[in-house]
Amino acid sequence: MSVREEFDEWAADGRDRGMEERHWHTAKGALARIPVESGETVLDLGCGSGYAGRALRETKGAGRVYGIDGAPEMAQNAASYTTDPGVGYVVGDFESLPFATDSIDHVWSMEAFYYAGDPHRALSEISRVLRPGGTFVCAVNYYEENHHSHGWQESIDVEMTRWSRREYREAFREAGLYVASQDNLPDREVEIPDEGEFPTDDFESREAMVERYRELGTLLTVGVAP
């Protein structure tokens, strides 16, 4: 199944809103790290319901926000959730971004980059559209060191790229981006039950759940265009 087919189904079932609810715990911390200044242009890569771009408009005064998604139903749903003329949505591929060179100040992606069919090409495109000094803030929970996420591929028909922290850094640099930072953002809002309530459907022990949410969390890699 293609990315378009998979996520058109998600959008049709209303699961785009569920993605927003699950990701917001750590997304809000990552979004706070984007050095958006008033009037700047932001691209939300794999926008889903579009929540992140709208938040940047509301909290940081981004001048123009574009959301791009490979699934038409996702982009259509996102557009229906706002009347803000400063926000727009397009359907497209990460490997061929429909934006001019040096036209975007910041690119954001939350739980979407690993769906790129050719992640190296996608990074080259991100590097191309970023203005000098612009940032790419990439947040993922599906990565090599997070062994709790490795089973996700079994539940989705789209091929996913599972890179390690090092592989993310190397790929950013190969695409011409400086790696400004890379760290793990913990999820401190997911409630972790007392020891006596384990095992659960998802975790054998409390220690494993603590590791997943409080220690591994979301891998955040920030690249800067030269």
Summary of the structure (lengths in Angstrom):
residues: 226
radius of gyration: 17.1
end to end distance: 36.9
largest distance: 56.1
contacts: 728
relative contact order: 0.15
helix: 41%
strand: 22%
